[in-house]
Amino acid sequence: MEIKLFDSELKVMEVLWEKGEISARSIVEILATQIGWNKNTTYTVIKKCIEKGAIERKEPGFICKPLVTKDEVQQSETEQLIDKMFGGSSELFFSAFLKNNGISEKEAERLAKMIREVK
């Protein structure tokens, strides 16, 4: 599944991934407290997420349910980044990452183990 969520939409999704099914009113209250959003902003972003198929709206009570998991969104975003910036090459992506950030010996061992397990 490929889904592109903007930063504002991810803020709404983070609330749903943490809380599960909750009312839009509850999302409004949480985001007002966390980041100072007003009601209209939050409802607009929820509507965009519904249009993208990331959230399902249930009645009564405008209950919001996440239709995508955080893992699915992370995978989709990662694939889009690798396609866009590295021509779809995971090897080029990792090479650039390692060149710019480096990793510890322990991290290298964990990555090597993950690669062996995927084979």
ROMAR-545970 format. One record per residue (C-alpha): residue in one letter; x, y, z. Coordinates in Angstrom, 3 decimals, padded with zeros to 6 digits. Layout:
// residues N
residuo: A	u: X	v: Y	w: Z
...
//
This chain:
// residues 119
residuo: M	u: 000.000	v: 000.000	w: 000.000
residuo: E	u: 001.384	v: 003.382	w: -000.968
residuo: I	u: 000.178	v: 006.335	w: 001.015
residuo: K	u: 001.730	v: 009.771	w: 001.251
residuo: L	u: 001.001	v: 011.618	w: 004.479
residuo: F	u: 002.166	v: 015.132	w: 005.170
residuo: D	u: 003.625	v: 016.132	w: 008.547
residuo: S	u: 000.298	v: 017.529	w: 009.746
residuo: E	u: -001.495	v: 014.309	w: 008.797
residuo: L	u: 001.137	v: 012.262	w: 010.608
residuo: K	u: 000.386	v: 014.233	w: 013.792
residuo: V	u: -003.245	v: 013.085	w: 013.632
residuo: M	u: -002.195	v: 009.535	w: 012.807
residuo: E	u: 000.260	v: 009.442	w: 015.735
residuo: V	u: -002.646	v: 010.189	w: 018.081
residuo: L	u: -004.711	v: 007.382	w: 016.538
residuo: W	u: -001.833	v: 004.898	w: 016.584
residuo: E	u: -001.328	v: 005.631	w: 020.260
residuo: K	u: -004.993	v: 005.776	w: 021.336
residuo: G	u: -006.776	v: 003.517	w: 018.822
residuo: E	u: -010.348	v: 004.407	w: 017.879
residuo: I	u: -011.306	v: 007.755	w: 019.391
residuo: S	u: -013.626	v: 010.622	w: 018.629
residuo: A	u: -012.538	v: 013.532	w: 016.474
residuo: R	u: -013.322	v: 015.744	w: 019.472
residuo: S	u: -010.725	v: 013.844	w: 021.520
residuo: I	u: -008.156	v: 014.277	w: 018.738
residuo: V	u: -008.921	v: 018.015	w: 018.757
residuo: E	u: -008.346	v: 018.189	w: 022.521
residuo: I	u: -005.101	v: 016.215	w: 022.374
residuo: L	u: -003.602	v: 018.237	w: 019.507
residuo: A	u: -004.726	v: 021.535	w: 021.039
residuo: T	u: -002.770	v: 020.599	w: 024.155
residuo: Q	u: 000.246	v: 019.061	w: 022.405
residuo: I	u: 000.830	v: 021.521	w: 019.572
residuo: G	u: -001.716	v: 024.305	w: 019.909
residuo: W	u: -003.902	v: 023.438	w: 016.936
residuo: N	u: -007.404	v: 024.866	w: 016.800
residuo: K	u: -010.528	v: 022.820	w: 016.139
residuo: N	u: -010.839	v: 023.825	w: 012.460
residuo: T	u: -007.248	v: 022.873	w: 011.663
residuo: T	u: -007.625	v: 019.467	w: 013.269
residuo: Y	u: -010.923	v: 018.700	w: 011.517
residuo: T	u: -009.448	v: 019.770	w: 008.167
residuo: V	u: -006.483	v: 017.435	w: 008.626
residuo: I	u: -008.741	v: 014.564	w: 009.746
residuo: K	u: -010.844	v: 015.091	w: 006.597
residuo: K	u: -007.714	v: 014.901	w: 004.410
residuo: C	u: -006.707	v: 011.645	w: 006.113
residuo: I	u: -010.194	v: 010.225	w: 005.486
residuo: E	u: -009.971	v: 011.227	w: 001.794
residuo: K	u: -006.602	v: 009.465	w: 001.523
residuo: G	u: -007.982	v: 006.280	w: 003.078
residuo: A	u: -005.837	v: 006.514	w: 006.210
residuo: I	u: -008.773	v: 007.011	w: 008.592
residuo: E	u: -012.313	v: 005.660	w: 008.690
residuo: R	u: -015.061	v: 007.843	w: 010.170
residuo: K	u: -017.788	v: 006.084	w: 012.136
residuo: E	u: -021.037	v: 007.445	w: 013.488
residuo: P	u: -022.386	v: 008.258	w: 015.952
residuo: G	u: -019.844	v: 010.548	w: 017.506
residuo: F	u: -017.444	v: 011.041	w: 014.561
residuo: I	u: -015.269	v: 008.170	w: 015.783
residuo: C	u: -011.969	v: 007.933	w: 013.918
residuo: K	u: -010.293	v: 004.597	w: 013.275
residuo: P	u: -006.839	v: 004.243	w: 011.696
residuo: L	u: -006.920	v: 002.167	w: 008.510
residuo: V	u: -003.135	v: 002.028	w: 008.106
residuo: T	u: -000.523	v: 001.043	w: 010.646
residuo: K	u: 002.533	v: 003.064	w: 011.530
residuo: D	u: 004.702	v: 000.302	w: 010.040
residuo: E	u: 002.813	v: 000.509	w: 006.714
residuo: V	u: 003.288	v: 004.272	w: 006.547
residuo: Q	u: 006.967	v: 004.020	w: 007.491
residuo: Q	u: 007.534	v: 001.383	w: 004.810
residuo: S	u: 005.710	v: 003.421	w: 002.171
residuo: E	u: 007.579	v: 006.625	w: 003.076
residuo: T	u: 010.935	v: 004.802	w: 003.048
residuo: E	u: 010.234	v: 003.222	w: -000.352
residuo: Q	u: 009.200	v: 006.598	w: -001.782
residuo: L	u: 012.369	v: 008.242	w: -000.446
residuo: I	u: 014.629	v: 005.500	w: -001.831
residuo: D	u: 012.850	v: 005.634	w: -005.210
residuo: K	u: 013.006	v: 009.424	w: -005.413
residuo: M	u: 016.508	v: 010.085	w: -004.095
residuo: F	u: 018.403	v: 006.853	w: -004.841
residuo: G	u: 016.772	v: 005.484	w: -007.993
residuo: G	u: 015.180	v: 002.675	w: -006.003
residuo: S	u: 018.559	v: 001.344	w: -004.806
residuo: S	u: 018.623	v: 000.336	w: -001.142
residuo: E	u: 022.375	v: -000.131	w: -001.469
residuo: L	u: 022.881	v: 003.510	w: -002.517
residuo: F	u: 020.594	v: 004.632	w: 000.307
residuo: F	u: 022.551	v: 002.706	w: 002.945
residuo: S	u: 025.851	v: 003.845	w: 001.471
residuo: A	u: 024.797	v: 007.502	w: 001.683
residuo: F	u: 023.451	v: 007.006	w: 005.203
residuo: L	u: 026.620	v: 005.358	w: 006.446
residuo: K	u: 028.828	v: 007.938	w: 004.757
residuo: N	u: 026.945	v: 010.804	w: 006.416
residuo: N	u: 026.128	v: 009.313	w: 009.816
residuo: G	u: 028.339	v: 006.322	w: 010.497
residuo: I	u: 027.312	v: 003.599	w: 012.907
residuo: S	u: 028.745	v: 001.955	w: 015.984
residuo: E	u: 030.204	v: -001.545	w: 015.990
residuo: K	u: 027.118	v: -002.767	w: 017.875
residuo: E	u: 024.751	v: -001.207	w: 015.314
residuo: A	u: 026.776	v: -002.769	w: 012.477
residuo: E	u: 026.437	v: -006.192	w: 014.115
residuo: R	u: 022.656	v: -005.775	w: 014.506
residuo: L	u: 022.307	v: -004.666	w: 010.865
residuo: A	u: 024.386	v: -007.618	w: 009.658
residuo: K	u: 022.150	v: -009.949	w: 011.679
residuo: M	u: 018.991	v: -008.377	w: 010.199
residuo: I	u: 020.381	v: -008.775	w: 006.675
residuo: R	u: 021.230	v: -012.454	w: 007.301
residuo: E	u: 017.715	v: -013.094	w: 008.649
residuo: V	u: 016.049	v: -011.516	w: 005.606
residuo: K	u: 017.950	v: -013.707	w: 003.121
//
